[in-house]
Amino acid sequence: MVLGLLLYEAVDLFWNFGGMTYRGSKYVYNWYYHIPTPDDIEIHELKKLNNRIAHLENLIKNNHIKALDDHEIIS
């Protein structure tokens, strides 16, 4: 019974240490080669959308876009 507990703890320690080593190595690799994370990609997309909205608001404010009539279809 003690042998089983020791084996279980040894495997558990190896598994967790291996997982930490893998995740740490992956993080350092991605950091060194500037590979963006999914969060960075989403933040970049949101910034682009905010810039597009600000540009369209400026166009509307400066009357560069004329109001559409009800019968015109937006495509």
Contacts in CASP RR format, 6 or more apart in sequence:
PFRMAT RR
TARGET T0000
AUTHOR 0000-0000-0000
METHOD contacts of the structure
MODEL  1
MVLGLLLYEAVDLFWNFGGMTYRGSKYVYNWYYHIPTPDDIEIHELKKLN
NRIAHLENLIKNNHIKALDDHEIIS
29 35 0 8 1.000
30 37 0 8 1.000
36 44 0 8 1.000
56 65 0 8 1.000
59 65 0 8 1.000
68 74 0 8 1.000
END
